[in-house]
Amino acid sequence: MRLDDTQKQEQKYPMSEEKSQEAVQEVEREEKKPRRGEPDHPIAKAVDRLLNRVEDTAICASVFIPAGSKIAVESLKKHQQMLKEGQVMLEDSEPANQILGTKQILDSVRRIERTAKSELPLILEKGLFLSLFSAFDAFTGDILSAIYLGKPELFRSLNRSMTIAEMMKYESLEDLQQIVLQDEIEVFRRASYVEQFETLESRFGLKLRAFATWPHFVECSQRRNLITHCDGVISDQYINVCRREGYNFEKDVEVGAQIKIGGKYFYRSCQVMMEVGVKLGHTLWRKIFPEQREDADRHLNDIVYDFNLNGEWKKAQIIGEFINGLPEMSNDTERRIAVVNYAVALKFDGRDEEASKLIGGLDWSATSNEFKIAEAVLCDNFDRAAEIMKRIGKEGELIKEEAYHRWPLFRAFRESSQFSKAYQEVYGYPFVVELQKAAVAAEAKAEVQLESELHQLEDSDEGEKAQQDVDDSKAASPSPRGA
């Protein structure tokens, strides 16, 4: 549909204030709905929490590290100008102006010297990189808690002895288990990441390191140690551990050199952390709680769906490949959803041939209309997809009206004339009407959020002004050393 057509539709279907409020409420209701079959399982929550923290860390890096550099540049430009103004004042015949010029020059010199020594972007970069491992440490603690509390009989395998006097301090077996578990988690976290994975493999009878990204994860963890303890100075241990775990250095590294992070490496580390967290959490979940495999399958498929929804095709492909490589899934529906989600990630990342091969590897003829429309859309057969859409009607087994609005599967199909005609025939009104509702609702929510953010910004500005007043008072006071 062309833009002028959209504008005509907007004039044809004006939305009243009452309808606007209804639209807001409808969007809020949809957002409160859980994802498809979302399991209320602590491992699922632990994985989601890690993914959110990694994503937030990446966003912080993209926003605040450039902002740190910008602060330095703006400060230097400002005080260069103040130096010039101060020099002009010094040349003035008026003593008062000379005094002001002297003060301005001394203040600008001090601030330029301070800015020259500043490492704000580097500090932000290091801090955010280290926060990835803080998130991962919290994640492994959450995973261990979920495992042992979910299967209390596993406590018998823990090598922990207590005196009767110590045991009598606790009112219940659950309290005792919590203390033992917390001690176990602390001991686990004090080990290196390689040792942690070895412990999990030995304890639960699994291979957890047999994936291509493992050496990169080890190198990231070793680089984290260097930054935390050695200010990034390369050691023999760093080189030896990385090589032992199969990491190939792109260029020669020397003991004593200082290692850096940089943007490309930082974002690659975020992706590695995401991949390791999902694979570790789900491998343990499927092994230790096999009766919950359907919940685990749904959660994995939802992760790929969410990445596709955000256009994060590479991340979706990483987890999509993992799912489709699993030896067993709970049922045919989840297996086919995994194939469709993976194909979507491949197709919209420009890998059409691979997507077609993946879809062509299954027979879709005996499946439900929901899967038939997925095959048609992924094969760019929009005429057939529109016919299937009509057969599905207003609501199918998996597809409801909301699916046509949000599902990444329909990303290109939504823009076709076949979709517009079929949508109107099925629902009795144009798709643009629903878009208008969504836009009005989003605008209203944005206004509320903007007001909240502005209040926080005002509070922040007041705090910054207070800090500036403190700095100015210090600058005006004589140095205690008489410097």
C-alpha positions, -999 to +999 in steps of 0.1 A: +000+000+000+013+034-010+017+063+015-011+083-001-034+053+003-025+052+040-033+089+044-066+084+027-074+055+051-065+076+081-089+103+069-116+077+063-113+061+097-106+090+122-101+077+158-119+094+187-103+100+221-124+070+234-111+048+207-076+060+214-078+050+250-092+016+240-062+011+217-038+019+245-056-006+268-056-033+241-018-029+235-012-030+273-033-062+275-013-078+247+020-069+263+010-084+296+002-117+279+030-143+284+048-156+253+034-187+237+033-213+264+059-195+284+072-219+311+073-206+347+106-224+352+136-210+371+160-221+344+140-202+318+139-172+340+177-174+346+184-176+308+160-147+301+176-126+328+211-132+314+199-123+279+184-091+291+215-081+311+238-088+281+215-068+258+214-039+283+252-040+286+255-038+248+231-008+247+250+009+275+282+005+255+267+019+223+253+049+242+277+058+270+312+050+255+307+075+226+292+099+251+323+097+272+345+106+242+321+134+233+323+149+268+361+151+265+359+167+230+333+193+241+353+201+273+385+207+253+367+229+227+351+249+255+382+256+274+403+263+243+378+291+236+380+302+272+418+304+270+415+327+240+390+349+258+412+350+288+442+361+268+422+390+253+412+400+289+448+400+299+457+425+272+429+448+284+440+480+303+414+475+329+428+457+361+394+441+368+394+425+333+430+413+338+420+396+371+391+379+354+413+369+325+439+354+349+413+334+367+397+322+334+431+311+320+441+293+352+408+275+354+409+265+318+445+252+320+435+231+350+405+216+333+424+209+301+451+191+320+424+171+338+407+162+305+440+152+290+444+127+318+408+114+317+402+078+306+364+080+307+357+060+276+382+033+286+369+031+321+333+027+308+345+001+283+363-020+309+335-017+334+309-028+310+330-057+298+335-069+334+298-065+340+292-093+314+309-117+337+291-104+367+259-112+349+272-147+339+282-154+375+247-145+387+234-167+359+253-198+370+242-193+406+206-191+394+210-223+373+225-243+402+197-231+425+171-242+399+187-276+396+192-285+432+159-270+444+141-287+416+157-321+424+164-321+461+178-357+458+209-342+441+219-327+475+232-362+484+259-358+458+274-327+474+305-334+495+296-314+526+297-325+562+282-307+592+282-313+629+249-319+647+254-286+665+256-268+632+225-286+618+205-277+649+208-240+641+182-244+613+145-247+618+138-268+587+154-290+561+147-264+535+167-238+555+196-262+558+194-269+521+195-232+513+227-227+533+244-258+518+234-246+483+248-211+489+281-225+501+282-248+471+276-218+447+303-198+464+328-226+460+317-231+424+322-194+416+357-193+430+368-218+404+379-207+369+353-209+342+370-239+326+370-256+360+333-247+364+324-264+332+345-294+340+326-297+373+292-296+356+303-321+330+315-346+357+286-341+380+258-344+355+274-366+329+274-341+300+296-327+273+292-289+277+323-276+259+318-293+225+308-262+205+328-239+183+325-208+205+340-224+236+376-212+229+363-177+224+344-178+257+376-190+275+397-162+259+370-137+270+372-150+306+410-149+306+410-114+292+386-105+320+411-118+345+439-097+329+417-065+331+406-072+366+439-081+382+467-069+358+453-038+341+453-058+309+489-068+309+493-101+291+507-130+311+519-166+304+488-180+320+466-161+296+484-174+266+487-210+279+451-214+290+438-199+257+459-222+236+452-253+257+414-247+251+418-244+214+419-206+209+438-194+178+452-159+182+447-138+151+482-122+156+512-129+179+508-119+215+536-111+238+539-114+276+540-079+291+520-062+263+488-045+272+456-060+258+427-039+246+390-044+241+376-022+214+341-021+200+343-051+176+356-073+203+332-060+229+301-068+209+315-101+198+319-109+236+282-100+242+272-125+215+295-152+229+280-147+264+245-149+250+253-182+231+271-198+261+243-189+285+215-203+263+234-235+254+245-242+290+211-235+305+192-256+280+216-285+279+214-288+317+176-283+317+170-310+291+193-335+308+183-331+344+146-325+338+137-346+307+100-346+317+100-308+311+113-311+275+083-295+260+086-264+282+123-263+273+115-265+235+090-237+238+114-215+256+141-221+231+118-214+202+106-182+219+142-170+222+147-173+185+113-157+178+123-127+200+156-123+182+138-124+148+112-099+161+141-075+168+158-081+135+188-097+153+192-123+126+227-135+135+217-142+171+186-160+159+207-181+136+231-192+164+203-204+186+182-217+156+211-239+145+214-252+181+178-261+183+177-278+149+208-298+158+191-313+189+188-350+187+153-350+200+124-326+206+092-330+225+068-331+195+065-324+158+049-290+163+079-276+183+103-292+157+085-274+129+083-241+147+121-244+152+126-250+115+103-220+106+120-196+130+155-206+118+144-203+082+131-168+089+164-158+104+183-171+074+160-156+048+159-121+062+197-121+066+200-127+028+206-164+030+176-174+009+190-205-006+198-220+028+163-210+041+147-227+011+168-259+016+158-260+052+121-256+045+124-281+016+138-307+039+104-314+055+070-324+040+044-298+049+015-313+030-001-331+059+004-302+084-020-276+097-028-244+077-005-224+101+025-244+089+013-244+053+011-206+053+046-205+068+060-226+039+042-205+013+055-172+028+090-184+031+089-196-005+076-161-016+043-177-028+021-148-016-009-158-037-010-192-021-003-176+013-033-153+009-056-182+001-044-202+032-049-170+052-086-170+042-089-207+051-075-200+086-100-173+091-101-149+121-084-174+144-065-207+139-048-231+162-016-210+164-024-179+143-046-151+156-050-116+143-020-103+164+002-128+146-002-110+113+008-078+130+039-090+149+053-122+136+086-118+118+074-146+094+050-122+078+075-093+076+076-092+037+041-107+032+025-078+052+037-053+026+021-072-003-012-064-020-022-101-015-020-097+022-040-064+023-068-079+003-069-111+023-067-093+056-097-071+047-117-101+035-110-121+068-114-093+093-138-069+076-115-038+078-082-027+063-049-036+080-041+001+081-068+006+107-051-017+131-018+000+124-034+033+133-046+019+166-011+006+173+004+040+165-019+059+187-014+035+216+024+036+212+023+074+210+004+076+243+027+052+260+057+072+247+043+104+262+040+087+296+075+073+294+089+106+282+074+124+312+090+099+335+124+102+318+123+140+319+117+139+357+147+116+361+167+139+339+158+169+360+169+150+392+201+141+374+207+177+363+202+189+399+227+163+411+252+173+385+248+210+394+254+202+430+286+183+421+297+212+399+292+236+429+314+213+450+341+212+423+340+250+420+343+255+457+373+232+458+389+251+430+384+284+447+399+271+480+437+273+486+455+240+483+464+225+517+499+218+504+503+253+492+507+241+456 
